[in-house]
Amino acid sequence: MSPSVDYALARGIGCIRLNRPERLNAVTPALVDDLLAALDQARAGDAQVVVLTGNGSSFCAGWDLKEPPIEESGDEARARLQRLQDVTRRIIAFPGPVIAAVQGYAIGAGAEFALSADLVVAGADAIFGFPEVGVGLSGTNGMSYLLPRAVGLARAKELAFLGQRFDAERAHAMGLVMRVVPAGAHEAAAFQLAEEFAAKPPVALRLAKKLLDQGQQSTLAQALDAEVEAALDTLNTDENAEAAARFKER
């Protein structure tokens, strides 16, 4: 991989590390390209679970505002922004769970990358924020869709309009973060979860993610029908029989 993103696979767990620690893993077009390539590599390989984290003191401090201004046409800007949006598309479309392991700053695009993950594990030192309005920009990476579903519409508007930073405990209280751990323990906690997920029957795990994600946009009738189809899919594997046999041995 390019130096801006590292990817490694071990025991069914793909680890994607943003790798611009000298810039707090701030986002550039090159980092977006490398992150997309890493997500594609994880999906094409044997990764059942992905851990997304950052090297150095921070997860991702948002778009790198110290980069030279990009000279581009309107069509070029649209293409660049759609490329950025592809990060959220790829994370959500990954068949297995994606766990964001967050330390330090997760600001702007960084907070939105974490928001796109299935679960967020944050060190106690994590700082989140959606500052785009305050710097004359707008939110990206599905923030307008994902944030209200995580914290409610009124709270999402407060976070977006004010752009205030908030710590891991408040993020946990609002529902953005699933688990807060001591500073420096975020990766160990995320990998512990990833190992538990990777040990599950893979088809059932993928179907669980698919059903829960689709259920957020479905009627109850559609969700009930989708569950029947998923149950039939599980019956076409040996996973349920193997799991039942292990359960009986306990």
FENZIWO-V371808 format. One line per field, one symbol per residue. ss: DSSP state (H for helix, E for strand, L for the rest). A space follows every 10 residues. Layout:
ss=???
This chain:
ss=LLLLEEEEEE LLEEEEEELL HHHLLLELHH HHHHHHHHHH HHHHLLLLEE EEEELLLLLE LLELLLLLLL LLLHHHHHHH HHHHHHHHHH HHHLLLLEEE EELLEEELHH HHHHHHLLEE EEELLLEEEL LHHHHLLLLL LLHHHHHHHH HLHHHHHHHH HHLLLEEHHH HHHHLLLLEE ELLLLHHHHH HHHHHHHHLL LHHHHHHHHH HHHHHLLLLH HHHHHHHHHH HHHHHLLLHH HHHHHHHHLL
